[in-house]
């Protein structure tokens, strides 16, 4: 699919020893091995939301935080839909809906109630519309669109009005994430060459690069205290989950495994990190304790 580059792009010395994982193997939650991505932990910590390809269908799934009770969120949708994100109160989910047209599709942003009801269009298709993320106060949705020629970051009010463009770089900007206080946005960008992580103010000003090097960094996830970011990087030759301070200092490899580790998602208390890994042979969800 031509949209794969946006949807699935992943995609020093360490002194912060207290940031390392507590040790031991991560807890494996799923064993089916089917493709999974875009992992999200519910605000109450009780369930996961994720993209799954099952029986040839890409769709949103949920399951309990212990890995039980997996189910499709929107079983009536036959078209691909993915990359869901819970609102801070846990009542609604924003996601990407792909209305297939021949070999390609028309991507738009939808929202639905947490149980899959009350499904409605938030951002109609205009270009590639992807990566929707609710603001912490629930008043806006941040997303990625190519409507102005290349992937840039935009916000829209929860009622679908007041579309605002935040970034205007010639290079692509991807994988946005609100800080817990709603004042900053972390994202991945190729504006300085190789894809790196940046942090900017919520209005799009003051963008600062927080990672460096000749490798690819992607999918930042703010720790609930707002002090650190988990992210995906191939700086060791394969994709691992890394942790840095919000200013980019003190990088720590949390997973450090030869398999591919992606989709970091914090528990609401910030003590655990869930991620998707191929270490079991397929694609499954794991949980790691983090200091």
RAGI-V207631 format. One record per pair of residues at least 12 apart in sequence whose ideal C-beta (glycine too) atoms are under 7 Angstrom apart, sorted by sequence separation. I is the first residue (numbers start at 1). J is the second residue. If there is no record, write none. Layout:
I/J + I/J
//
This chain:
38/50 + 61/73 + 83/95 + 110/122 + 131/143 + 154/166 + 175/187 + 198/210 + 219/231 + 242/254 + 263/275 + 274/286 + 37/50 + 38/51 + 49/62 + 59/72 + 60/73 + 82/95 + 83/96 + 96/109 + 97/110 + 108/121 + 109/122 + 130/143 + 131/144 + 142/155 + 152/165 + 153/166 + 174/187 + 175/188 + 186/199 + 196/209 + 197/210 + 218/231 + 219/232 + 230/243 + 240/253 + 241/254 + 262/275 + 263/276 + 274/287 + 36/50 + 37/51 + 48/62 + 60/74 + 81/95 + 82/96 + 109/123 + 129/143 + 130/144 + 141/155 + 153/167 + 173/187 + 174/188 + 197/211 + 217/231 + 218/232 + 241/255 + 261/275 + 262/276 + 36/51 + 47/62 + 48/63 + 59/74 + 81/96 + 94/109 + 95/110 + 108/123 + 140/155 + 141/156 + 152/167 + 184/199 + 185/200 + 196/211 + 228/243 + 229/244 + 240/255 + 272/287 + 273/288 + 36/52 + 47/63 + 81/97 + 108/124 + 129/145 + 140/156 + 152/168 + 173/189 + 184/200 + 196/212 + 217/233 + 228/244 + 240/256 + 261/277 + 272/288 + 35/52 + 47/64 + 48/65 + 81/98 + 94/111 + 108/125 + 128/145 + 140/157 + 141/158 + 148/165 + 172/189 + 184/201 + 185/202 + 192/209 + 216/233 + 228/245 + 229/246 + 236/253 + 240/257 + 260/277 + 272/289 + 273/290 + 34/52 + 35/53 + 46/64 + 47/65 + 59/77 + 79/97 + 80/98 + 93/111 + 107/125 + 127/145 + 128/146 + 139/157 + 140/158 + 171/189 + 172/190 + 183/201 + 184/202 + 215/233 + 216/234 + 227/245 + 228/246 + 259/277 + 260/278 + 271/289 + 272/290 + 34/53 + 46/65 + 79/98 + 92/111 + 93/112 + 106/125 + 122/141 + 126/145 + 127/146 + 139/158 + 171/190 + 183/202 + 215/234 + 227/246 + 254/273 + 259/278 + 271/290 + 34/54 + 45/65 + 79/99 + 80/100 + 92/112 + 109/129 + 123/143 + 127/147 + 138/158 + 150/170 + 153/173 + 169/189 + 171/191 + 182/202 + 194/214 + 197/217 + 215/235 + 226/246 + 238/258 + 241/261 + 255/275 + 259/279 + 60/81 + 79/100 + 92/113 + 93/114 + 107/128 + 108/129 + 126/147 + 151/172 + 152/173 + 194/215 + 195/216 + 196/217 + 239/260 + 240/261 + 58/80 + 59/81 + 60/82 + 91/113 + 92/114 + 107/129 + 150/172 + 151/173 + 169/191 + 194/216 + 195/217 + 213/235 + 238/260 + 239/261 + 257/279 + 91/114 + 107/130 + 109/132 + 151/174 + 153/176 + 195/218 + 197/220 + 239/262 + 241/264 + 58/82 + 60/84 + 90/114 + 80/105 + 99/125 + 94/122 + 8/37 + 188/217 + 144/174 + 188/218 + 232/262 + 51/82 + 51/83 + 109/141 + 144/176 + 188/220 + 232/264 + 241/273 + 96/129 + 123/156 + 187/220 + 231/264 + 96/130 + 109/143 + 122/156 + 142/176 + 153/187 + 186/220 + 197/231 + 210/244 + 230/264 + 241/275 + 254/288 + 49/84 + 60/95 + 96/132 + 142/178 + 186/222 + 230/266 + 254/290 + 29/66 + 30/67 + 49/86 + 95/132 + 167/204 + 210/247 + 211/248 + 29/67 + 74/112 + 94/132 + 122/160 + 166/204 + 210/248 + 94/134 + 74/116 + 136/178 + 180/222 + 224/266 + 43/86 + 73/116 + 131/174 + 133/176 + 135/178 + 142/185 + 175/218 + 177/220 + 179/222 + 186/229 + 219/262 + 221/264 + 223/266 + 230/273 + 38/82 + 40/84 + 42/86 + 49/93 + 131/175 + 133/177 + 136/180 + 175/219 + 177/221 + 180/224 + 219/263 + 221/265 + 224/268 + 38/83 + 40/85 + 43/88 + 74/119 + 131/176 + 133/178 + 136/181 + 137/182 + 175/220 + 177/222 + 181/226 + 219/264 + 221/266 + 224/269 + 225/270 + 38/84 + 40/86 + 43/89 + 44/90 + 88/134 + 136/182 + 180/226 + 224/270 + 43/90 + 83/130 + 85/132 + 87/134 + 94/141 + 135/182 + 179/226 + 199/246 + 223/270 + 42/90 + 83/131 + 85/133 + 88/136 + 85/134 + 89/138 + 88/138 + 87/138 + 7/82 + 7/83 + 2/104 + 3/105 + 1/104 + 3/107 + 6/128 + 7/130 + 6/130 + 3/128 + 6/144 + 6/151 + 9/174 + 6/174 + 11/216 + 10/216 + 11/218 + 10/218 + 9/218 + 10/219 + 67/285 + 10/232 + 45/267 + 45/268 + 19/243 + 39/263 + 41/265 + 37/262 + 38/263 + 40/265 + 41/266 + 43/268 + 37/263 + 39/265 + 41/267 + 48/274 + 41/268 + 10/239 + 19/250 + 20/252 + 19/252 + 21/254 + 41/274 + 16/250 + 15/250 + 39/274 + 14/250 + 16/252 + 39/275 + 14/251 + 39/276 + 48/285 + 14/252 + 12/251 + 37/276 + 36/276 + 39/285 + 33/280 + 36/283 + 33/281 + 34/282 + 35/283 + 36/284 + 31/280 + 33/282 + 34/283 + 36/285 + 33/283 + 33/284 + 10/262 + 28/280 + 31/284 + 30/284 + 30/285 + 28/284 + 29/285 + 29/286 + 28/286 + 29/287 + 27/286 + 26/286 + 27/287 + 26/287 + 26/288 + 21/288 + 22/289 + 21/289 + 21/290 + 22/291 + 20/291 + 19/291 + 18/291
//
